[in-house]
Amino acid sequence: MYKYELPEECHQSMLKKVKIEKLEDKFNLVAHPLPQISGEMMIFRPVKEDQGEKDCVIYRDYSLMKRLPTMEKSAISAVD
């Protein structure tokens, strides 16, 4: 069980051909499928239950998850 479950819309797929290297603990170093800058790479650990197609790998893109609203700190006043 993961601390934050992601909706299916946040599961992204990419071709396995973009994998550059397999790292320790089943992490993969891959060329980013949608790079914002030239040469951008990504490290992630694929979740076995998410995998389906043979020539694609599914990764969970937490940047697509809707952020929790942040609250401003309330002013603390000292009572005399």
Protein Blocks (a to p, Z undefined) as FASTA:
>chain_A
ZZbdcdfklpccddfklpmbdcehhiacdddfbdfbghiacdddddfklpmbfkbccddd
fklpccddddddddddddZZ
